[in-house]
């Protein structure tokens, strides 16, 4: 899977909008963020930056062997769903 210049541009533009509007400061609800280690669409460093700036109860799950379509990965889907349900049960 390769990433297009268009996707890179749109990703950068979206992150700039999130940062300029300080969206992370407006999030008050407990938040679960999920990152795919092999994601070539969404930048993990940008996810981490956004996550670290949030001032709420938060958790970050990273699946190193999964790509952007993490809910379509049959091998990891049971684990991902279990982790989400576990987080919701807390």
C-alpha positions in Angstrom: 0.0 0.0 0.0 1.4 3.4 -0.9 0.4 6.8 0.1 -0.5 9.4 -2.4 0.7 13.0 -2.4 -3.0 14.0 -2.1 -3.4 11.9 1.1 -0.2 13.5 2.6 -1.5 17.0 1.8 -4.9 16.3 3.3 -3.5 14.7 6.4 -1.2 17.7 7.0 -4.1 20.1 6.4 -6.3 18.2 8.8 -3.7 18.2 11.5 -3.0 21.9 11.1 -6.7 22.6 11.4 -6.9 20.5 14.6 -3.9 22.3 16.1 -5.0 25.8 15.1 -8.5 25.3 16.6 -7.0 23.6 19.8 -9.5 20.8 19.4 -7.7 18.7 21.9 -8.5 21.2 24.6 -12.2 20.9 23.9 -12.3 17.2 24.4 -13.8 16.5 27.9 -15.0 12.9 27.6 -12.9 9.9 28.3 -11.1 9.1 25.0 -9.7 5.9 23.4 -7.4 6.5 20.4 -6.3 3.6 18.2 -3.2 3.7 16.1 -2.1 1.2 13.5 1.7 0.7 13.4 1.8 0.1 9.6 -0.6 2.9 8.8 0.6 4.9 5.8 -2.3 7.3 5.8 -2.4 8.7 9.3 0.9 9.8 10.8 1.7 8.0 14.2 3.8 11.0 15.4 0.9 13.3 14.7 -1.5 10.9 16.6 0.9 10.9 19.5 1.2 14.6 19.5 -2.6 15.1 19.5 -2.9 12.4 22.2 -0.3 14.0 24.5 -2.0 17.4 24.2 -5.5 16.1 25.3 -6.3 17.0 28.9 -8.8 14.3 29.6 -8.9 10.7 30.8 -7.3 8.9 27.8 -5.8 5.8 26.5 -3.8 5.0 23.3 -3.8 1.5 21.8 -1.2 0.8 19.1 -1.2 -2.3 17.0 2.2 -2.5 15.4 1.4 -5.1 12.8 -1.8 -3.6 11.5 -2.3 -1.1 8.6 -4.9 1.7 8.2 -7.7 -0.7 7.7 -7.4 -2.2 11.2 -11.1 -3.3 11.4 -10.7 -5.3 8.2 -7.7 -7.3 9.5 -9.2 -10.7 10.3 -6.2 -11.8 12.3 -6.2 -8.9 14.7 -9.9 -8.0 14.7 -10.8 -10.1 17.8 -8.0 -8.6 19.8 -8.9 -5.0 18.7 -12.6 -5.6 19.5 -11.7 -7.1 22.9 -9.5 -4.2 23.8 -12.2 -1.7 22.9 -14.8 -3.6 25.0 -12.3 -3.8 27.9 -11.8 -0.1 27.7 -15.5 0.6 27.7 -16.0 -1.7 30.7 -13.6 0.3 32.9 
